[in-house]
Amino acid sequence: MAQQVQGVIARAKSAPVTIETITVPDPGPGEAVVTIQACGVCHTDLHYREGGINDEFPFLLGHEAAGVVESVGEGVSEVAPGDFVILNWRAVCGQCRACLRGRPQYCFDTHNAKQKMTLADGTELSPALGIGAFAEKTLVAAGQCTKVDPAASPAAAGLLGCGVMAGIGAAINTGEVGRGDSVAVIGCGGVGNAAVVGARLAGAAKVIAVDIDDKKLETARSLGATHTVNSRSTDPVEAVRELTGGFGADVVIEAVGRPETYEQAFYARDLAGTVVLVGVPTPEMRLDLPLLDVFGRGGALKSSWYGDCLPSRDFPMLIDLYQQGRLDLDAFVTETIALDEVEKAFERMHHGDVLRSVVVF
C-alpha cells in the first residue's frame, strides 16, 4: 500500500524549498523502499534548486543518504528488508558496453526506480539523482542500495553516497595517487577535503590544499594536508611548484568546477602529471587552453564521475576503514539538523560555514 511521508520539495527555480506530503508507492519489480535515517545537504541539491541541473521541477531533493530497507519488489536479491544501506546514484546495469568490458564503475546505463513518487495531488516528482532522500522514506532501484555494516553511524555513512566518495575516489580511483606522490587539491569544501583524505589514504608524501578560505584550509590540514596555500593572496601555481621542487604536483585535483581554477590545476601539475576534474561546472562555462600546452605537457586530463567508484566494492571497504578508525567520516559532519532546516543549511553552505549539514530523522 502506498505511503504518505514528508519530504523537501523544490517547486521552482531559486525558490525556497518547502516541506510537503509526498506519496511513496510500494516497490515494483527491481525496486526498494528505504526508510531514511540520515541525508547530507550536498551542493548538488542546491544546483537542482537553482535550475543548474535541469528544469524538471518539482524536485524531491536529497541524495547523500543512509537508511534501512523497508520492503523490496519482485526479483530483488541484492538487499532484503532490515538491511542497513548507503544509497548510490549509479546503479550498475551489468549489460552495457562498459559493464561487459569489466568496467562497471563507468556503467553507461545506470538506472533508477521506474515508478514515480508524487505530491499529494498526483504531480510527479523528479528525485534528485534518482534518489530523493530528504524524505522519511524514498523509492529507489534496488541496485541503488549498498549493504554495509549496520554499526556505522548513519550520519557519517550516508556521506559516502555522494560527496565524500567523489573526493576520495577522485584521488584513489581516478587520479591513481601512488605511494610517495605529490598531490594538490584546489577547493577545500566537502569534496575537496575528501580528496585530501583520499590522497593521504593512498600514501601521498605531500598533500597541498589550496583555497581562498583559511577556515577550510585549517580543516584540510586537520584531515591530512601537509601544506596549505591561500590562493586569495598567493599565486597557487607558483606556490605548488615551489613546494614540489619547482616541478609541480604529480596529481592535481580540481574540486571547484570553474575555468579559472581548472587552468590553475593544469599549470600546477608536473610534466606528464594528471589533472582530475571533480568539481561540477555549470552549462555556460568554457575553457580556453593553448593546444600546444596540452600536447607539450603530456600526462592525463581526467574527469571523475562519482569518484569512478563501484559502490558494491568501495562503500563496504571505506566503512571498514571508518570502523577501524582509519577514515574519520565523522569529521565531515559539521552539524545535524531537522528536515525543515534544509533551506537554512543551503545558506550556510553558500557562505562556506560547513563541510556537511546532515538531516537526521
C-alpha positions as CSV (number, residue, x, y, z in Angstrom):
1,M,0.0,0.0,0.0
2,A,1.3,3.4,-0.9
3,Q,2.6,5.6,2.0
4,Q,2.5,9.3,2.6
5,V,5.5,10.9,4.2
6,Q,7.1,14.4,4.5
7,G,9.8,15.5,2.0
8,V,11.7,18.6,0.9
9,I,10.5,19.9,-2.4
10,A,11.9,22.5,-4.8
11,R,9.0,23.7,-6.9
12,A,10.6,26.4,-9.0
13,K,14.0,27.8,-9.9
14,S,15.7,29.7,-7.0
15,A,12.5,29.5,-4.9
16,P,12.9,28.5,-1.2
17,V,12.3,24.8,-0.6
18,T,9.1,23.6,1.1
19,I,8.2,20.6,3.3
20,E,5.3,18.8,1.7
21,T,3.4,15.5,1.8
22,I,4.6,13.0,-0.8
23,T,3.3,9.6,-1.8
24,V,5.7,6.7,-2.0
25,P,4.4,3.7,-3.9
26,D,5.0,0.1,-2.9
27,P,8.2,-1.2,-4.6
28,G,7.7,-2.8,-8.1
29,P,10.0,-5.3,-9.7
30,G,13.6,-4.4,-9.0
31,E,12.7,-1.6,-6.6
32,A,13.1,-1.0,-2.9
33,V,11.5,1.4,-0.3
34,V,14.1,2.7,2.1
35,T,13.4,4.4,5.5
36,I,15.9,7.2,5.6
37,Q,17.9,7.7,8.7
38,A,20.3,10.5,7.6
39,C,20.9,12.6,4.5
40,G,23.7,15.1,3.8
41,V,23.0,18.5,2.4
42,C,25.1,18.4,-0.8
43,H,25.9,21.3,-3.2
44,T,24.2,19.2,-6.0
45,D,20.9,19.7,-4.2
46,L,21.4,23.4,-4.3
47,H,22.2,23.1,-8.1
48,Y,18.9,21.4,-8.5
49,R,17.0,24.1,-6.7
50,E,18.8,26.8,-8.7
51,G,17.9,25.0,-12.0
52,G,21.6,24.2,-12.7
53,I,20.9,20.5,-13.5
54,N,17.7,20.6,-15.5
55,D,14.3,22.2,-15.3
56,E,12.2,19.1,-14.4
57,F,10.5,20.7,-11.4
58,P,9.2,19.9,-8.9
59,F,12.3,18.1,-7.4
60,L,12.3,15.9,-4.4
61,L,15.8,16.9,-3.1
62,G,18.4,14.8,-1.2
63,H,20.6,12.0,-2.3
64,E,23.5,11.6,0.1
65,A,21.8,9.1,2.4
66,A,21.8,6.0,4.5
67,G,18.9,4.1,5.9
68,V,17.2,0.7,6.3
69,V,15.4,-1.2,3.6
70,E,11.7,-1.4,4.5
71,S,10.4,-3.5,1.6
72,V,11.6,-4.8,-1.8
73,G,9.8,-5.7,-5.1
74,E,9.8,-8.8,-7.2
75,G,13.1,-10.2,-8.3
76,V,15.2,-8.2,-5.8
77,S,18.1,-10.3,-4.4
78,E,20.8,-7.6,-3.7
79,V,19.1,-6.5,-0.4
80,A,16.4,-7.5,1.9
81,P,14.1,-5.8,4.4
82,G,16.1,-4.8,7.5
83,D,19.4,-4.3,5.7
84,F,21.3,-1.1,6.5
85,V,22.3,0.5,3.2
86,I,24.0,3.5,1.7
87,L,22.1,4.9,-1.3
88,N,24.0,5.5,-4.5
89,W,23.1,7.2,-7.7
90,R,24.8,4.9,-10.2
91,A,23.0,1.5,-10.1
92,V,25.1,-0.6,-12.4
93,C,23.2,-2.3,-15.3
94,G,25.6,-5.2,-15.9
95,Q,24.8,-5.2,-19.6
96,C,26.2,-2.0,-21.3
97,R,29.5,-2.0,-23.2
98,A,31.4,-0.7,-20.1
99,C,30.0,-3.4,-17.8
100,L,30.6,-6.1,-20.4
101,R,34.2,-5.0,-20.7
102,G,34.7,-5.4,-17.0
103,R,34.5,-1.7,-16.2
104,P,31.2,-1.4,-14.3
105,Q,32.4,1.8,-12.5
106,Y,31.9,3.5,-15.8
107,C,28.4,2.0,-16.5
108,F,26.8,3.9,-19.3
109,D,23.2,2.8,-18.5
110,T,22.7,3.3,-14.8
111,H,19.1,3.2,-13.7
112,N,16.6,4.4,-11.1
113,A,13.2,3.3,-9.9
114,K,10.6,3.1,-12.7
115,Q,7.7,4.2,-10.7
116,K,7.3,7.9,-9.7
117,M,6.8,9.4,-6.3
118,T,4.2,12.1,-6.3
119,L,2.9,15.1,-4.4
120,A,-0.4,14.5,-2.7
121,D,-2.3,15.9,-5.7
122,G,-0.6,13.4,-8.1
123,T,2.0,15.7,-9.5
124,E,5.1,13.5,-10.4
125,L,8.3,14.3,-8.7
126,S,11.9,14.3,-10.1
127,P,14.0,12.8,-7.3
128,A,17.5,14.3,-7.1
129,L,20.0,12.0,-8.8
130,G,17.2,9.4,-8.8
131,I,17.1,9.1,-5.0
132,G,15.1,11.9,-3.3
133,A,16.2,11.3,0.3
134,F,15.2,14.5,2.0
135,A,12.1,12.4,3.0
136,E,11.2,10.0,5.7
137,K,11.1,7.2,3.1
138,T,12.0,7.0,-0.6
139,L,11.7,4.6,-3.5
140,V,14.8,3.6,-5.4
141,A,16.1,0.9,-7.7
142,A,17.4,-1.9,-5.6
143,G,20.8,-1.6,-7.3
144,Q,21.0,1.9,-5.7
145,C,21.2,0.2,-2.2
146,T,24.6,-0.9,-1.0
147,K,24.5,-3.0,2.2
148,V,27.2,-2.1,4.8
149,D,27.9,-2.7,8.5
150,P,24.9,-1.5,10.5
151,A,27.1,-0.5,13.4
152,A,28.2,2.6,11.3
153,S,26.7,6.0,12.2
154,P,24.1,6.8,9.5
155,A,25.1,10.5,9.5
156,A,28.6,9.6,8.6
157,A,28.0,6.6,6.4
158,G,25.5,8.4,4.2
159,L,28.2,10.9,3.1
160,L,29.8,8.1,1.1
161,G,26.7,8.3,-1.1
162,C,28.0,11.3,-2.9
163,G,30.5,14.0,-1.8
164,V,33.0,12.1,0.4
165,M,33.0,9.2,-2.1
166,A,33.5,11.6,-5.0
167,G,36.5,13.2,-3.3
168,I,38.2,10.0,-2.1
169,G,37.6,8.3,-5.4
170,A,39.0,11.3,-7.3
171,A,42.3,10.7,-5.6
172,I,42.4,6.9,-5.4
173,N,40.4,5.7,-8.4
174,T,40.6,8.5,-11.0
175,G,43.9,10.1,-10.1
176,E,45.5,6.8,-9.1
177,V,47.6,8.6,-6.5
178,G,50.5,6.3,-5.6
179,R,52.9,6.0,-2.6
180,G,55.2,9.0,-2.4
181,D,53.3,11.1,-4.9
182,S,52.8,14.8,-4.5
183,V,49.1,15.9,-4.7
184,A,47.5,19.3,-4.8
185,V,43.8,19.8,-4.2
186,I,42.2,23.0,-5.4
187,G,39.0,23.8,-3.5
188,C,38.6,22.5,0.1
189,G,34.9,22.1,0.6
190,G,33.4,18.7,1.4
191,V,34.6,17.1,-1.9
192,G,38.0,18.7,-1.9
193,N,38.7,17.8,1.7
194,A,37.6,14.2,0.9
195,A,40.2,14.3,-1.9
196,V,42.8,15.3,0.7
197,V,41.8,12.3,2.8
198,G,41.9,10.0,-0.3
199,A,45.4,11.2,-1.2
200,R,46.6,10.5,2.4
201,L,45.0,7.0,2.3
202,A,46.8,6.3,-1.0
203,G,50.2,7.1,0.6
204,A,50.9,10.5,-0.9
205,A,54.1,12.0,0.5
206,K,52.9,15.6,0.1
207,V,49.3,16.9,0.0
208,I,48.9,20.6,-0.8
209,A,45.5,22.1,0.0
210,V,44.5,25.2,-1.9
211,D,41.6,27.5,-1.1
212,I,40.7,31.1,-0.5
213,D,39.3,30.4,3.0
214,D,41.6,30.0,5.9
215,K,39.0,28.0,7.9
216,K,38.7,25.5,5.1
217,L,42.5,25.2,4.9
218,E,42.7,24.6,8.6
219,T,40.2,21.8,8.2
220,A,42.2,20.4,5.3
221,R,45.3,20.3,7.4
222,S,43.4,18.5,10.2
223,L,42.4,15.9,7.7
224,G,45.9,15.2,6.4
225,A,47.1,18.1,4.2
226,T,50.8,18.6,4.7
227,H,50.8,22.2,3.2
228,T,48.2,24.8,2.6
229,V,48.0,27.7,0.2
230,N,45.6,30.6,0.4
231,S,45.1,31.5,-3.3
232,R,43.4,34.8,-2.4
233,S,46.8,36.2,-1.6
234,T,49.2,33.8,-3.3
235,D,49.6,32.6,-6.8
236,P,48.6,28.9,-6.4
237,V,50.5,27.7,-9.4
238,E,53.8,29.2,-8.2
239,A,53.1,28.1,-4.6
240,V,52.5,24.5,-5.7
241,R,55.6,24.5,-7.9
242,E,57.7,25.9,-5.1
243,L,56.5,23.2,-2.7
244,T,57.4,20.5,-5.2
245,G,61.0,21.4,-6.1
246,G,59.9,23.7,-8.9
247,F,58.2,21.0,-10.9
248,G,54.5,20.9,-10.0
249,A,52.4,18.1,-8.3
250,D,52.1,14.6,-9.7
251,V,48.3,14.8,-9.4
252,V,46.2,18.0,-9.1
253,I,42.6,17.6,-8.2
254,E,40.2,20.4,-9.1
255,A,37.3,20.4,-6.8
256,V,35.7,23.8,-7.7
257,G,34.5,23.3,-11.2
258,R,35.5,26.7,-12.7
259,P,37.6,27.5,-15.7
260,E,40.0,29.7,-13.7
261,T,40.7,27.0,-11.1
262,Y,41.0,24.3,-13.8
263,E,43.6,26.4,-15.6
264,Q,45.5,26.7,-12.3
265,A,45.3,22.9,-11.9
266,F,46.6,22.4,-15.5
267,Y,49.7,24.5,-14.9
268,A,50.3,23.4,-11.3
269,R,51.0,19.8,-12.3
270,D,54.3,18.3,-13.2
271,L,55.2,17.3,-16.8
272,A,53.3,14.0,-17.5
273,G,51.2,14.6,-14.4
274,T,47.5,14.2,-14.0
275,V,44.7,16.7,-13.6
276,V,41.4,15.4,-12.2
277,L,38.2,17.5,-12.5
278,V,35.7,16.5,-9.8
279,G,34.2,20.0,-9.3
280,V,31.0,20.3,-11.2
281,P,30.8,23.2,-13.8
282,T,27.7,24.9,-14.9
283,P,26.5,24.6,-18.5
284,E,27.7,28.1,-19.7
285,M,31.3,27.6,-18.6
286,R,34.0,27.4,-21.3
287,L,37.7,26.6,-21.1
288,D,40.5,28.1,-23.3
289,L,43.9,26.4,-23.2
290,P,46.7,26.6,-25.8
291,L,46.6,23.2,-27.6
292,L,50.4,23.2,-27.7
293,D,50.5,23.3,-23.9
294,V,48.0,20.4,-23.8
295,F,50.3,18.4,-26.1
296,G,53.6,19.6,-24.7
297,R,52.9,19.0,-21.0
298,G,51.8,15.4,-21.6
299,G,50.1,13.4,-18.9
300,A,46.4,13.0,-18.5
301,L,43.4,15.3,-18.1
302,K,40.6,13.3,-16.5
303,S,37.0,13.9,-15.3
304,S,35.9,12.0,-12.2
305,W,32.4,10.6,-12.3
306,Y,31.4,9.9,-8.7
307,G,35.0,9.2,-7.9
308,D,34.9,6.5,-10.5
309,C,33.5,4.3,-7.7
310,L,31.9,1.0,-7.7
311,P,29.6,1.2,-4.7
312,S,29.5,-2.6,-4.1
313,R,33.3,-2.6,-3.9
314,D,34.1,0.8,-2.4
315,F,31.3,1.5,0.2
316,P,31.9,-1.6,2.4
317,M,35.7,-1.1,2.2
318,L,35.5,2.5,3.3
319,I,33.0,1.7,6.1
320,D,35.5,-0.9,7.3
321,L,38.3,1.7,7.4
322,Y,35.8,4.0,9.3
323,Q,35.1,1.3,11.8
324,Q,38.8,0.7,12.3
325,G,39.4,4.4,13.0
326,R,41.5,4.8,9.8
327,L,38.9,7.1,8.0
328,D,37.4,9.9,10.0
329,L,34.0,10.3,8.3
330,D,32.6,11.9,11.5
331,A,34.9,14.9,10.8
332,F,32.8,15.8,7.8
333,V,29.6,16.1,9.8
334,T,29.6,19.7,10.8
335,E,26.1,19.7,12.2
336,T,23.0,17.6,12.3
337,I,19.7,19.2,11.5
338,A,16.0,18.6,11.1
339,L,14.2,18.2,7.8
340,D,12.7,21.7,8.0
341,E,16.2,23.3,8.3
342,V,17.4,22.4,4.8
343,E,16.9,25.9,3.4
344,K,19.0,27.4,6.2
345,A,21.6,24.7,5.5
346,F,21.8,25.9,1.9
347,E,22.6,29.4,3.2
348,R,25.4,28.1,5.5
349,M,26.8,26.1,2.6
350,H,26.8,29.2,0.4
351,H,28.8,31.1,3.0
352,G,31.3,28.2,3.4
353,D,30.4,27.7,7.1
354,V,30.1,23.9,7.0
355,L,31.6,20.8,5.4
356,R,28.3,19.0,5.7
357,S,25.0,19.6,7.4
358,V,23.2,16.3,7.8
359,V,19.5,15.8,8.2
360,V,18.9,13.2,10.8
361,F,15.4,11.5,11.1
